[in-house]
């Protein structure tokens, strides 16, 4: 229960509307808070490490999308919204039932068109559709924002990088160390791309992705690393690139879900990993860690992590029966991120965007978000130029504001409400009254909370989980909102939900 204190559901235990509004895990999360640090930092990272203006942008974007746009679309029944849960990452038929994915996949993991036509179009929950829409908008907003607010700076820095320039104190102190030769990076890049192309060609029947898909994914990752890296450096928030990678390969190579997932990994995850490595180098630069030592730590850490992650995943799937099966009421292995990843492979890979967001689909209007995202930074830029004395206008960061809910789902409302509350408290109240103490101990506190969470998770698992020791009491109910996922359209029957007539 510490995960989500959805107190509105306790007051109205039989009301569908109240639980839709109050559920922190399956609804809009009004008033829901979490007292577990994992509820705060699981998806958006530590709020203590985010600048206050970025937290404010996330808060405004979340409130608008979650409490204005989503309810309006739902209660106006846009795209048959009332037939489905208001907040869900599930896939549904037109009657509100769970879409049977296995029935439309042939033996080669391709789309069976005849079976798809029999079952009908795939439908999404209101919030899931809006999430994809704001993902479209956040992408174009990122490119436009960087061009307008940082274009000249990028150009000047690019020109100066080819000339001798005055070194700052950090660069001068770091110059005594041996630098990492560029050819080390080039060798790793070429070797990895070569191995990836070989794997996709040799195991093409399993991976489905052709060689040109690997090259295209790498080009996308390289192109977006700079603009997204700039946003990350300024706000500590990283706009997602996953949707555009799924969108591109879904249109070019429809009907291949595994190829879509591979393309997403080689495009989006590569860019995300590049930014993580840049953050490491930046930290090493300011902490005066020798560049070659940092480089070797990254390489060794990456190699170890690859084997550990693969081994752990293999072990979990072999030892835990029905892992990630959400239909079992007694399992804690619900795997929210994996379900969203799987659903995305169906939407963008198997059925393909043309049958979802294109001329053959239901949600074609969502493509207008691309245009809205491109226009929004222009308006802020014009306002900043028209009112140069109002410095707060420049703090409006449209990529962060629009893409605020980019982690939802799998993140839920309580993850955001609690993150915002802690962020505002740390960035405003505490900083205002104890600035000296907060500046000295803010990051130490954040690291301590993260480390304590990891330590206790391992300790509890070793002491209780391995021995299957559990405590059955009322506090085990994660949310206490059983009606939050119920449809409200007339005549829709769903197990455990009241029927509206």
matplotlib code that plots the C-alpha trace (Angstrom):
import matplotlib.pyplot as plt

x = [0.0, 3.0, 3.3, 0.1, -2.1, -5.3, -7.5, -10.3, -11.0, -11.3, -14.0, -15.9, -15.4, -18.3, -17.9, -16.4, -16.0, -14.3, -11.9, -11.1, -10.2, -8.4, -6.5, -2.8, -2.0, -5.0, -6.6, -5.8, -4.2, -5.9, -4.6, -2.7, 0.8, 3.5, 5.6, 8.0, 11.1, 10.7, 7.4, 9.3, 12.4, 11.6, 10.8, 11.8, 14.9, 15.5, 13.6, 16.4, 18.7, 16.3, 16.4, 13.3, 12.3, 12.4, 10.3, 7.8, 7.7, 7.0, 4.3, 2.5, 2.7, 1.5, -1.4, -2.6, -2.3, -3.6, -6.2, -7.4, -6.8, -7.4, -10.7, -12.1, -11.3, -12.7, -16.0, -16.6, -16.1, -13.5, -12.5, -15.1, -13.1, -15.7, -15.6, -12.1, -10.3, -9.4, -5.8, -4.3, -1.6, -3.7, -4.9, -8.7, -11.3, -14.1, -16.3, -13.9, -12.5, -8.8, -7.4, -6.3, -2.9, -1.9, -4.8, -3.5, 0.2, 1.2, 3.9, 6.6, 5.6, 4.0, 0.6, -2.2, -4.4, -7.4, -7.4, -6.9, -9.9, -12.1, -11.2, -11.4, -9.4, -7.2, -8.3, -6.3, -7.3, -7.7, -4.6, -2.5, -3.5, -2.8, 0.6, 1.5, 0.3, 2.4, 5.3, 4.9, 4.7, 7.7, 9.9, 9.2, 9.3, 12.8, 14.2, 12.5, 13.5, 17.1, 17.3, 15.6, 17.3, 20.6, 21.2, 23.6, 25.5, 25.8, 27.1, 29.7, 30.9, 31.1, 33.3, 35.5, 36.1, 38.2, 40.3, 42.6, 40.6, 41.2, 40.8, 38.8, 40.1, 38.7, 40.0, 43.5, 43.6, 42.5, 45.1, 47.8, 46.2, 46.5, 43.4, 41.4, 42.3, 39.4, 40.3, 39.4, 35.8, 35.7, 37.0, 34.2, 31.6, 32.6, 33.0, 29.6, 27.8, 29.5, 28.5, 25.0, 24.6, 26.1, 23.7, 20.6, 21.6, 22.7, 19.6, 17.3, 14.5, 14.4, 15.4, 13.6, 15.5, 17.5, 21.0, 19.8, 17.5, 20.6, 22.3, 19.1, 18.7, 22.3, 21.8, 18.7, 20.5, 23.5, 21.2, 19.1, 21.9, 22.8, 19.4, 18.2, 21.6, 21.2, 17.7, 19.1, 22.1, 19.9, 16.9, 18.0, 15.0, 15.5, 12.8, 12.1, 13.1, 11.4, 8.2, 9.8, 12.0, 8.9, 7.0, 9.6, 10.3, 6.6, 5.9, 8.9, 8.8, 5.2, 4.1, 7.4, 7.1, 10.6, 12.2, 10.4, 11.8, 15.3, 15.1, 13.9, 16.8, 19.4, 17.9, 16.5, 18.5, 21.8, 21.0, 20.0, 23.2, 25.3, 23.8, 24.5, 28.1, 28.3, 27.0, 29.8, 32.4, 31.1, 31.1, 34.7, 35.7, 34.6, 35.9, 39.2, 39.1, 41.6, 39.8, 41.3, 40.3, 36.8, 36.7, 37.9, 35.4, 32.6, 33.7, 34.2, 31.0, 29.1, 30.5, 29.8, 26.3, 25.4, 26.2, 24.6, 21.3, 21.1, 21.8, 19.4, 16.6, 17.2, 17.2, 14.0, 12.1, 13.4, 12.6, 9.4, 6.3, 3.9, 6.2, 4.7, 1.2, -1.0, -4.1, -2.9, -4.1, -1.4, 1.7, 3.9, 5.8, 3.6, 6.4, 4.8, 7.7, 7.8, 4.1, 4.4, 7.3, 5.4, 2.2, 4.4, 5.7, 2.2, 1.0, 4.0, 5.5, 2.8, -0.3, 1.9, 1.2, -0.7, -3.5, -3.4, -2.4, -2.6, -5.3, -6.4, -6.6, -8.7, -6.3, -5.2, -6.0, -3.2, -0.7, -1.6, 0.4, 3.6, 2.5, 1.5, 4.8, 6.7, 4.7, 4.8, 8.6, 8.1, 5.5, 7.8, 10.7, 8.6, 7.3, 10.9, 12.0, 8.9, 9.4, 13.1, 12.8, 10.7, 13.4, 10.8, 9.6, 13.0, 12.5, 9.5, 10.9, 8.4, 10.1, 10.0, 6.5, 4.9, 6.8, 6.2, 4.2, 6.6, 7.2, 3.5, 2.8, 4.5, 4.8, 1.5, -0.1, 1.3, 4.8, 4.3, 2.3, 4.8, 7.8, 6.4, 5.6, 9.1, 10.7, 8.8, 9.6, 13.3, 13.6, 11.6, 10.8, 14.0, 16.3, 14.7, 15.1, 18.3, 20.2, 23.7, 22.9, 20.9, 23.6, 26.1, 23.9, 21.3, 23.0, 24.3, 20.7, 19.6, 22.3, 21.6, 17.9, 18.7, 21.3, 19.1, 16.3, 18.5, 20.0, 16.6, 15.2, 18.1, 17.8, 14.1, 14.4, 17.2, 15.5, 11.9, 11.5, 13.8, 11.9, 8.5, 7.6, 4.7, 2.3, -1.3, -2.9, -5.1, -2.0, -1.0, -3.6, -1.5, -4.2, -7.6, -9.4, -10.9, -13.3, -10.7, -10.3, -14.0, -15.6, -18.4, -20.0, -23.6, -24.0, -20.3, -19.8, -16.5, -15.8, -15.8, -17.3, -20.9, -22.7, -24.1, -27.5]
y = [0.0, 2.3, 2.2, 4.2, 5.7, 6.2, 7.6, 8.7, 5.0, 4.3, 6.9, 5.7, 1.9, 1.3, 4.3, 3.8, 7.5, 8.2, 5.3, 6.4, 9.8, 8.7, 5.5, 6.1, 2.9, 2.5, 6.0, 9.7, 9.6, 12.7, 13.0, 9.7, 9.7, 7.0, 6.7, 4.3, 5.9, 3.5, 5.1, 8.4, 7.5, 4.4, 6.1, 9.8, 9.5, 11.3, 14.6, 15.9, 15.9, 17.9, 21.7, 23.4, 24.9, 21.5, 20.1, 22.9, 22.1, 18.4, 19.4, 21.7, 19.1, 16.3, 18.3, 19.4, 16.0, 14.0, 16.3, 18.3, 16.6, 13.0, 13.6, 15.8, 13.1, 10.4, 12.0, 13.2, 9.5, 10.4, 7.2, 5.2, 6.0, 5.0, 1.4, 1.0, 1.8, 5.4, 4.5, 1.3, 0.0, -2.9, -3.7, -4.0, -5.0, -2.6, -4.2, -3.6, -7.1, -7.9, -8.3, -11.8, -11.2, -14.9, -15.4, -12.9, -14.2, -16.9, -19.5, -17.1, -14.3, -12.3, -10.7, -13.1, -10.6, -12.9, -13.4, -9.7, -8.8, -11.3, -9.9, -6.3, -3.1, -2.8, -0.1, 1.6, 3.3, 7.1, 7.8, 5.4, 7.2, 10.6, 9.3, 8.5, 11.8, 13.8, 11.5, 12.7, 16.3, 16.0, 14.8, 17.8, 20.1, 18.9, 19.6, 23.0, 24.1, 23.2, 25.0, 28.1, 28.5, 26.7, 26.7, 29.6, 28.2, 24.8, 26.5, 28.6, 25.6, 23.5, 26.1, 26.7, 23.0, 23.0, 25.9, 26.6, 27.9, 29.1, 26.3, 26.7, 25.6, 22.1, 21.4, 22.8, 20.5, 17.5, 18.2, 16.6, 13.2, 11.0, 11.5, 8.7, 8.4, 8.8, 5.7, 3.7, 5.0, 4.4, 0.8, 0.0, 1.7, -0.2, -3.5, -3.3, -2.3, -5.1, -7.6, -6.4, -6.5, -10.1, -11.2, -9.7, -11.3, -14.7, -15.0, -13.1, -15.7, -15.0, -11.3, -10.3, -7.0, -6.6, -5.1, -1.7, -1.5, -1.6, 1.2, 3.4, 2.9, 4.0, 7.1, 8.0, 7.5, 9.7, 12.5, 12.8, 12.4, 16.1, 17.7, 15.3, 15.5, 19.3, 19.0, 16.4, 18.5, 21.5, 19.9, 16.4, 15.1, 12.9, 13.1, 9.6, 8.6, 5.2, 6.3, 7.7, 4.6, 2.4, 4.7, 4.8, 1.0, 0.3, 2.2, 0.9, -2.7, -3.5, -6.8, -7.8, -7.3, -8.6, -6.4, -3.5, -4.2, -4.7, -1.4, 0.3, -1.1, -0.1, 3.3, 4.5, 2.5, 3.3, 7.0, 6.7, 4.8, 7.4, 10.2, 8.1, 7.7, 11.4, 12.0, 9.8, 11.7, 15.0, 13.8, 12.5, 15.8, 17.8, 15.2, 15.0, 11.3, 10.3, 9.9, 6.5, 5.2, 6.4, 4.8, 1.4, 1.5, 2.1, -0.7, -3.2, -2.2, -2.6, -6.0, -7.3, -5.8, -7.5, -10.9, -10.2, -8.9, -11.8, -14.3, -12.8, -12.6, -16.2, -17.4, -15.5, -17.0, -20.5, -20.4, -18.4, -20.0, -17.7, -14.7, -11.5, -13.0, -10.2, -12.4, -14.2, -12.3, -13.7, -12.8, -9.8, -10.3, -8.1, -6.7, -3.3, -2.2, -5.5, -5.4, -1.9, -3.0, -6.0, -4.0, -1.5, -4.3, -5.3, -1.7, -0.6, -3.9, -6.5, -4.5, -1.5, 2.3, 2.6, 0.4, 2.3, 5.9, 5.9, 6.0, 2.4, 3.0, 4.6, 7.2, 9.1, 12.5, 11.9, 12.7, 16.4, 16.3, 16.4, 19.9, 21.1, 20.0, 22.0, 25.1, 25.2, 26.2, 28.8, 30.5, 30.5, 31.8, 34.7, 35.5, 35.5, 37.9, 40.1, 40.4, 40.1, 41.4, 38.5, 35.9, 33.2, 32.8, 31.3, 28.7, 27.3, 24.2, 22.7, 19.4, 18.7, 20.2, 18.4, 15.1, 15.2, 11.9, 10.2, 7.5, 6.7, 3.9, 1.9, 4.8, 5.5, 8.7, 8.1, 8.0, 11.5, 13.1, 11.9, 12.9, 16.4, 16.9, 15.9, 17.9, 21.1, 20.6, 20.1, 22.8, 25.5, 25.2, 23.6, 25.4, 28.7, 28.3, 26.2, 26.9, 26.3, 23.0, 21.9, 22.7, 20.6, 17.6, 17.4, 14.9, 12.9, 12.6, 11.5, 8.9, 7.7, 7.1, 5.2, 3.1, 2.4, 1.4, -1.1, -2.4, -3.0, -4.7, -7.2, -7.7, -8.3, -10.7, -12.7, -12.9, -13.3, -13.8, -16.8, -18.5, -17.6, -15.8, -13.5, -11.6, -11.6, -8.4, -5.5, -3.4, -5.8, -4.3, -2.1, 0.3, -0.6, 0.6, -2.4, -0.4, 2.0, 0.0, -0.4, 0.9, 3.4, 2.9, 1.6, -2.2, -3.1, -6.2, -6.7, -9.2, -7.6, -4.3, -2.9, -2.7, 0.7, 0.6]
z = [0.0, 0.4, -3.4, -3.8, -1.1, -3.2, -0.5, -2.8, -3.5, 0.2, 0.6, -2.5, -2.7, -5.1, -7.4, -10.8, -11.4, -8.1, -8.6, -12.1, -10.7, -7.6, -8.4, -8.5, -10.5, -12.8, -13.0, -13.0, -9.5, -8.1, -4.5, -4.7, -3.2, -2.6, 0.5, -1.1, -2.7, -5.7, -6.4, -6.7, -8.6, -10.7, -14.0, -13.9, -11.8, -8.6, -8.3, -6.1, -9.2, -11.4, -11.6, -10.2, -13.6, -15.2, -12.4, -13.1, -16.8, -16.0, -13.6, -16.0, -18.8, -16.6, -15.2, -18.6, -20.2, -17.2, -15.8, -18.8, -22.1, -21.1, -19.2, -22.0, -24.6, -22.4, -21.3, -24.9, -25.9, -28.5, -30.4, -28.3, -25.2, -22.7, -24.0, -22.6, -19.3, -19.0, -18.1, -19.6, -21.9, -23.0, -26.5, -27.1, -29.6, -30.5, -27.8, -25.0, -24.8, -24.7, -28.2, -28.9, -30.4, -30.8, -33.2, -35.8, -35.9, -38.3, -37.7, -39.0, -36.6, -39.4, -39.5, -40.7, -42.6, -42.8, -39.0, -38.4, -40.6, -38.7, -35.3, -36.4, -35.7, -32.6, -30.1, -27.3, -24.1, -24.2, -22.3, -24.3, -27.5, -26.0, -24.9, -28.5, -29.6, -27.2, -28.1, -31.7, -30.5, -28.2, -31.0, -33.3, -30.4, -29.4, -32.9, -33.2, -29.7, -30.1, -33.5, -32.2, -28.8, -29.3, -33.1, -33.1, -30.1, -31.8, -35.0, -33.1, -31.0, -34.2, -35.9, -32.9, -32.4, -35.5, -34.3, -31.3, -28.4, -24.9, -22.4, -19.2, -15.9, -16.1, -19.5, -18.5, -15.5, -17.5, -20.2, -18.1, -18.6, -21.7, -23.8, -25.3, -29.0, -31.3, -33.2, -30.1, -30.4, -34.2, -33.8, -31.3, -33.4, -36.6, -34.8, -33.2, -36.3, -38.3, -35.6, -35.5, -39.3, -39.3, -36.5, -38.3, -41.6, -40.2, -37.9, -40.2, -39.8, -36.0, -35.9, -39.2, -39.5, -42.8, -42.9, -44.1, -41.0, -38.8, -40.8, -40.8, -37.0, -36.4, -38.6, -36.6, -33.3, -34.4, -35.7, -32.5, -30.0, -30.2, -29.8, -27.1, -25.4, -25.1, -23.6, -21.1, -20.2, -19.4, -17.7, -16.6, -18.6, -21.7, -24.4, -25.8, -29.3, -29.2, -30.9, -34.0, -34.5, -34.2, -36.5, -39.3, -39.4, -39.0, -42.2, -44.1, -43.0, -41.7, -40.4, -38.6, -34.8, -33.9, -36.6, -35.1, -31.6, -32.9, -34.8, -31.7, -29.7, -32.3, -32.7, -29.4, -26.9, -28.7, -28.5, -24.9, -24.0, -25.8, -23.6, -20.5, -21.6, -22.2, -18.7, -17.4, -19.3, -18.1, -14.5, -15.0, -16.5, -13.5, -11.0, -12.8, -13.4, -16.1, -19.5, -20.2, -16.8, -17.4, -20.8, -19.6, -16.7, -19.3, -21.6, -18.8, -17.1, -20.3, -21.0, -17.5, -17.6, -20.9, -19.5, -16.1, -17.6, -20.0, -17.3, -14.9, -17.5, -18.5, -14.8, -14.0, -17.0, -16.2, -12.5, -12.1, -13.5, -15.4, -15.0, -16.4, -16.5, -15.3, -15.3, -12.1, -9.1, -6.7, -8.7, -8.0, -11.3, -13.5, -15.6, -16.6, -18.8, -20.7, -21.4, -22.9, -25.0, -26.2, -26.9, -28.9, -31.0, -31.9, -32.6, -34.6, -35.9, -36.3, -37.3, -38.4, -38.0, -41.3, -39.8, -36.5, -37.2, -41.0, -43.7, -42.8, -39.0, -36.4, -35.0, -38.0, -36.4, -33.8, -36.5, -36.1, -32.9, -35.1, -36.3, -32.8, -31.4, -34.1, -33.6, -29.7, -29.4, -32.1, -29.9, -26.9, -28.9, -30.3, -26.8, -25.4, -28.2, -27.8, -24.0, -23.3, -19.8, -18.7, -18.1, -17.0, -20.6, -21.5, -18.8, -20.7, -22.2, -24.6, -25.3, -21.5, -21.0, -23.9, -23.3, -19.6, -19.7, -22.0, -19.4, -19.0, -19.3, -17.7, -15.2, -13.4, -12.0, -8.5, -9.8, -11.2, -8.4, -5.8, -8.0, -8.5, -4.8, -3.7, -6.5, -5.5, -1.8, -2.5, -5.1, -3.5, 0.2, 1.5, -0.9, 0.1, 3.8, 4.0, 0.7, 2.1, 3.7, 0.6, -1.9, 0.1, 0.8, -1.9, -4.2, -1.2, 0.1, -3.4, -3.6, -0.1, -0.8, -4.1, -2.3, 0.7, -1.7, -3.5, -0.3, 1.3, -1.8, -1.8, 2.0, 1.9, -1.0, 0.6, 4.0, 2.9, -0.8, -1.1, 1.7, 0.3, 3.5, 3.1, 5.4, 4.5, 5.7, 4.2, 3.5, 0.7, -1.6, -3.9, -4.9, -3.4, -6.6, -8.3, -10.4, -11.8, -15.0, -15.6, -18.9, -18.6, -22.0, -22.0, -22.3, -22.1, -20.0, -18.2, -15.4, -12.0, -13.2, -13.0, -16.3, -17.3, -19.0]

ax = plt.figure().add_subplot(projection="3d")
ax.plot(x, y, z, "-o")
ax.set_aspect("equal")
plt.show()
